[in-house]
Amino acid sequence: MNAVLTTEDGGSLVVSVYVIAGTASAGKTSLALRWAHQVRERFPDGQLYANLRGYAPGEPVAAREALHRLLTSLGVPAEAVPQDLDAAAAL
């Protein structure tokens, strides 16, 4: 997974989205979180994590709710998060 990082001298990265696929309980989330913790110094502005509960008990998290949680965790006041999904994503 380290191959997806930019070079130490700041070289640009062409691909920006990666997918970890596998069956339920295969360890996808654990793999992603472990790697994120190992390379956190390469992301001085921080990292964001959203558990969308794809295989967990209960309903999966809707896009609007996930955006609301991420934006408020970044300091956007809850009342300032747009109700419109596209507007929230743009924010």
N, C-alpha and C positions, 0 to 999 in steps of 0.2 A: 504493500500500500504506500510506502514512502515514495514510490516512483511518481505519485501524483502531486508531490510538493514542488514548488518552484526551487530553482537552484539556490545555493547559498549566496551567490552574487546577485540574486534578484531576477534571474532569467524568467521570462514569461512562460506561462502554462497555457497550452492550447485547449485542452479538455477541462471542463469545469464541473461536470456532473458524473458521479460514479454511482453504481448500484451494487449493493450487496444483496444477493438473492439466495433463497433457500427455504426449506420447509419450516413450519412453525417449530420453535424451540431448538433450532439448529445452532443458535448462538450468534446470529447476525448482529443484534444490538450489542451484545458483549464484545464482539470483535470491533465494531465501530467505536464504542466508548473507550475500550482499552487503547486503541490506536490514537484516538483523539487526546487522551491523557498523556501518551508518550511523546506527542509532538506539539503540545500546547505552547511551548516557547516559540514556535514558528508562527503563532497566531497571537501577537501581542494585544490585539484589539478584543480578544476573547473568542469564545465559541458558543454556539447556541445549540440546544438540544430540545427536541419536542417529542414526547412519547405520544404517538398517534393511536396507540392501543389497537393495532391492526389484528393481533391475535390474542390479545388479553381479554379477560371477561368484561362484559359490558359493551356499550356502543363505541365504535371508533370515534375519534375526535374529528369534528367537522372542520373544514378549512377555515371558516370564519372564526371559530373558537381558537384554533391553533394560532392564527394571526393575532388575535386579541391577546393571547397569553404571551407571545413573543414580543409584541410591541409594548405591552405594559412592563415586561421584564427589562426592556431597554429604556424605560423611563417615560414612555408616553402615558399621560394621564388616561385612565380608563374612559372618561367621558370624551376624550379627544380622538379615540379610535373610531374611524368611520364605520357606519353600519353596512355600507355598500362593500361587497367583497373586493371588487376591483380597486376601489379607492383605498381600502385597508392594505391591499397588496402593494399598491403604489407607494404608500407611506413607508 
